[in-house]
Amino acid sequence: MNKPILNINDLEFMDWGQGERFAARFGLISRRIGANGLGYNLTVVPPGKRAFPFHSHRVNDEMFFIVSGSGQIRIGDKLWDIREGDVIACPPGGPETAHQIINNSDADLEYLAVSTTMSPEVAEYPDSDKVGVIMELEDSKDGMPEIWRLMMKSESTQVDYWEGEDTD
C-alpha cells in the first residue's frame, strides 16, 4: 500500500504546454498516495499563461484550490478574479460550465486540482468548436498514466488536440 500522505514540497513536476499561450508544470499526486476515485495534481502556471484551453467536462467534476498567486477563471460567459485561498467548483455540463484558469499576474499561480476520475470522459472546447473523448489507460512503463484522446470538430472530422486554439 502507498503511504496515504504526500507533502507537496516533495512532488516531481512534468512540463506541459503549446505555443506562447499554454504552459504549466504538473505534480501528480493521486497514484502516489493510493487514490482511486479522485484525481489530484498540483498545477503551476507561469505568468501570462493558461494550462488548458477553455473546456467543459460532460462526466467529471473538478475542484480547484488556489495555493498561491492570483489570476482569473473564466466559467461560461463570466470572468472572475481568483487568489490564494479560493476554492472553485467546476461541475460537469455543457458550454455554460466550460472553464479556464488564466494567470494574468506577474508571479506563478499554483493550484491543487481535484476531480472525479470516471473514464471515458467527453470534453467540449467552445473556443475551437471541438469535442474530445478522453480515456485513461493503464500506466505506461515510467509509471505515468497513458492518455488516449480522440479529438473531433463539430462536423465529425478528427483533429489534433491543439487544432483551432490560439496558442501564440
Summary of the structure (lengths in Angstrom):
residues: 168
radius of gyration: 15.6
end to end distance: 43.8
largest distance: 46.8
contacts: 479
relative contact order: 0.20
helix: 6%
strand: 51%
